[in-house]
Structure formats: C-alpha cells, structure tokens
Amino acid sequence: MTHKALRVVIVEDEAILVMDIEAMVEDLGHVVVAEAASLQDVEKMALDPAPDLAFVDMQLARGSSGLDVCALILDRWPNTAVVFVTANPAMLPDDFLGAHGVIPKPFSRAGLMSAMRFLEEGILDPPPSIDSPPSFVASPRISAEWAAH
C-alpha cells in the first residue's frame, strides 16, 4: 500500500492529551490539520479538503458532547472517519452514530499507534490487512463493511 498522509482532526479538551495524540499521529507520518476543545470550536472550522480522520472525545469543553461533534463532522464531511476516544464507551449508541469505532481511555502509546495503523489501512485501502488491535473497537457498520470486502 502506498503511504498517504492522513489529514487528522483532534477534538479533545485536555491539552496534554491533544499534544500526546498529535505527536503519535505525526510519528506515523500523518498531519494534524485542526484541534478543537468543543462543539463550538468544530463549528468554526473551515477545512478544505475534508479531514480523513477525526479523533473525538465524548465529554468536551463548554458542556458540549462528542456525539454532537460526530453528527456535525459527518454532516459537513461525510467521508471523514470519526473515532471516539473516551473513558465511557458504554455511552455510545449501538450504531456509534455512524462513527468508525472507539478507542477506550486510558490507552497506551502502543495501543493508539496500532489502532491508527489499522485505521490507516481501513481508510486508504479497505479492508485492513492486519487484525484489529485490542485498543480499537470497530462499529458494527464498519465491521460489516470491512468483512464484506
């Protein structure tokens, strides 16, 4: 597979976590094109071309929700893969609101990076040729789509 740098958005209100995720994304050869701490920040984003991947926390600044951010991203950029990064994966609806999946917190550097490699293949050249890492739980829709390939 030819490596293409994914355009990544990080929606997280803990600054130290944003820096950690950004470093891991860049270590894998991808680029963070925007960061946001709340739904209001995402509403202000003007990204063209659309991001390939968005990491979205569930509980965000200014009382906003990752579920609302997911809906906004998928409405604005329908081909963006949304991945929730949350300590509360049980709060996600069964259909993940159309998101690709979830990386439960706390995660390790190795866990996030293996999830990112898996997602990279799934986004650029589906289905992924590697097994899904324990650090990533695919949504039922994505699991079915990738299994059908």
ABEGO torsion letter per residue (X at the ends): XBBBBBBBBBBBABAAAAAAAAAAAAAAGBBBABBBABAAAAAABBBOBBBABBBBBABBBGGBBAAAAAAAAAAABAABBBBBBBABAAABBAAGGGBAEBBBOBBBAAAAAAAAAAAAAAAABOBBABBBBAABBBBAAAAAAAAAX
